[in-house]
């Protein structure tokens, strides 16, 4: 008689425990998605999934398989249509009325790299300064400009160094051309 009573009670407790576990897992999933959405809004990122982050300098280096090009954008958001959007943040630039040309080329270079990582190529990137934001359209002309600059940079040698007259020491130290550049050599 006791065995007939214990089996249904045990089964009921088991079902209650499973229901509680499912509720707990669902709550955790909800809290995680809410935190991600809040962070997304706080960063001012476009709507989509944040798939890459290097704002802290710990992101993986991204490579182009076709071009001699590597990079680490601050963020990459994948839009609902599958297209990536690289986001570069320049917090020290203020009062800009248009994107600086070198920054626009940098964003376009990230777009070129991302062609290797996503099924859909990027159509634009975002350049954020301290007090404003610009959309850099990744046009065929801008893509060609990046490729032309890459070819030009690859053509420099000891006999034909890059045409620089001066540069910041920190940039020279980080540059791949530093050993052959008359401006960067020895910095």
Secondary structure by P-SEA (a helix, b strand, c coil): caaaaaaaaaaaaaaaaaaaaaaaaaaaaaaaaaaaaaaaaaacccccccccccccccccbbbbccccbbbbccbbbbccccbbbbbbbbccccccccccaaaaaaaaaaaaaacccccccccbbbbbcccbbbbbbbcaaaaaaaaaaaaaaaacccccccccccccaaaaaaccccccccccccc
